[in-house]
Amino acid sequence: MSTEELRRELERIGGAAPIADVPNDTWSRARRARRRDRLAAVTVAFVALAMAAGLAAWMPGRGEVDPANGRGVGVPDTIHSVPHGSLEPTADLAGGRSAAVLMSDDELPVVIDAADGTYTALDLPGFGPLQRDQGAVTLSPDGKHLAWGWSSSEPGGITRTGVRILDLVTGEQRSIPSREPIFVYAFTWSPDNRWLVWDGAEGNWSGSGFGAGPETAGRIGPGADVMTSVPRTSAESTALAVDNDGTVLIATSRRQTLWNGEVLGSGSRARGWWYPVLLTPRDGVLLEGIVRSDDPDSYRITYRKPTPSGPVPAPAITAVQYFPLGWIGPSSVALVKDRGEESFDLALINLGDEVTVRRVGVVPPRHVSVAVDLMTDARPTVDRPDPSWLDPDDGWSGARVALGLGLGVVGLAILGAAARLLRRRRM
């Protein structure tokens, strides 16, 4: 076909084709529709993201605390009681340096992280009902080690017991078995975190099962895998302290004895029938207490200075209960509970020409041990946010879970409707 013939054929086809009536504003209207589609998509995405962010912010984590306030490591000024079922125990024991350890309401040992205040329940090997009743778990002054009494039952009715020491940073454990079964009631660390003495009772079998027998005590040296018996008496008022060289002071209401593998010295106490409250191997008994005859539920504490000047009354420490925890410089750290109070005060006891008491925190009425090396006289405690499980209305309640799921369904419905709308507009 020649060029002329092709031209005539195209003119014939074009003449027979229908005329298309295209409005002049078609292009501008198409651009506006495209912009509306994009705006709708952006709006739907923004709503979906806002709903997700709102739900994430509104729904709390289980058993977690909010971020700390950035004040560095320290002991919280408020240590909260841990309610039943708030925390699941973990077998991962390398949690890092801790500020405190306490027993939860369901008798789980719980450590509080020194850096961020997180509460973590620990599944400690051998820490069973025999130990939970006593709260036999104690933090070292530097917060890097944890000591607890353990027991295990073996075939043939044999019960093994002892002490375990955990490195909280590495998770490594040191198990020190006892020659005879023991119950451990309390621990005392040396100021340099290397020596440990425990106080407790012998374990024995009776007609009612395995129970506590006569009082006993022991000492564990740096890196040791055996324990040495300490010559403890059967006096109920016995208190123990250990120095950085392993010297142990054993004090009762009537006598005090220095011991380091052998007796270094022993003598009667200046006043009989006063319980030893606060003592060091170097200074002897510094604070002593007595139950007042007119108030059998309250103790009167007296400071016996390590000089011939005699005792100094300490009426500010008249309390129902008093538990020393350690030292920060010249100040003693102790738990003090007054009459009518449900909780204990964390207090600094300064000993000088007079005794002063400065309350710096609050702890629950359960066994608590704190890392006193993290405290200073100028900054004894730090502020931490409350854990989310502290408020029952701030947890994963059934109503909140249902409402959260409902909002999620609504969000998906909105996204689906928007997608269908966009598809129809493009057809």
Helices and strands as residue ranges (DSSP letters): H 3-16, H 26-58, E 98-103, E 109-113, E 119-121, H 129-132, E 137-139, E 145-154, E 158-167, E 173-177, E 182-189, E 196-206, E 209-220, E 228-229, E 239-242, E 248-251, E 255-259, E 263-268, E 275-280, E 284-292, E 295-304, E 311-313, G 315-317, E 321-328, E 331-337, E 344-351, E 355-363, E 368-370, G 372-374, G 388-390, G 392-394, H 398-426
